[in-house]
Amino acid sequence: MHQTADISSFPLRGNTLDLASRCRVMGILNVTPDSFSDGGRYADPATAIAHAMRMEAEGADIIDIGGESTRPGARSISAAEEIARVLPVITGIRSRSEIPISIDTQKAEVAEASLNAGADMLNDISALRHDSGMLDCAVRHAVPVVLMHMQGSPENMQEAPHYTDVVEEVLTFFRERVAFCRTKGVAHVIVDPGIGFGKTVEHNLALLRALPRFTALGVPLLVGTSRKSFLGAITGLPAEQRLGASIAAQVYACRQGAHLLRVHDVRETRAALDLLYALEGGEVTNHAF
Ligand code: HH2
């Protein structure tokens, strides 16, 4: 049992990622042809690597690489196809930078190949339920694992999401998953309520409002609201025009106790957080102008 109830930091790529002083930013890199907001933009490895380098320069703390879209209705692809998409990108980033890399996958084969190529943590939207090999892979490599909550699967999750009490049900799910990971020896666990994964607009809002209750789980909290469809439902804007709403949701999540934000727009998110901390009398980032 390696898991400690410490939410102020976790080890990553030989360093300690400090979560106490500020919210950390995970930059999204979708190397897919069909992701909901940026599908096809970074499908070519050279373009994807360049985008990762740009996000690092803009202040990303982690790059989260995904080779399979999980947008509602998305069809699953084979592990071989997913590996072919992500591996050249992981290798390319690793040859240029020491930025921590997270691999967004539900498949043990993809996770194993990615960790061997230089990835540092796992992001599993099925919370280790899709592929039993994921647990073994996480334990053997002793890497941090993001456990995300999802009702159903990407193919069917938005058909009829239903909960009696969404917050209590997601919390109960995490109590079981965190205990399971502790008994199995997963080194570090991070939980994520899974905004948009088998949830209506009201479910997403209820979860965001209740984030402080999730910190009682004693593990770091990751939240991904970037450009998601509930923002479109509330503002009437398409994915490419949801930056303002994304930033508002991210700053709110941060103030509600999130430790990590999974975002497409790293520069703008960092700027918003810099302002938040300066206004609150904390760290003032002083860029030479
Ligand atoms: N959201 C998406 C994918 N992976 N992982 C975690 N932990 N949390 C999230 O909220 C989350 C996630 C969906 O967003 P995106 O990657 O932009 O789109 P797509 O799944 O279509 O590639």
Residues whose N, C-alpha, C, O or C-beta is under 5 A from the ligand:
A	BS01	HH2	N30 D34 S35 F36 E68 S69 T70 R71 N123 V146 M148 D192 G194 I195 G224
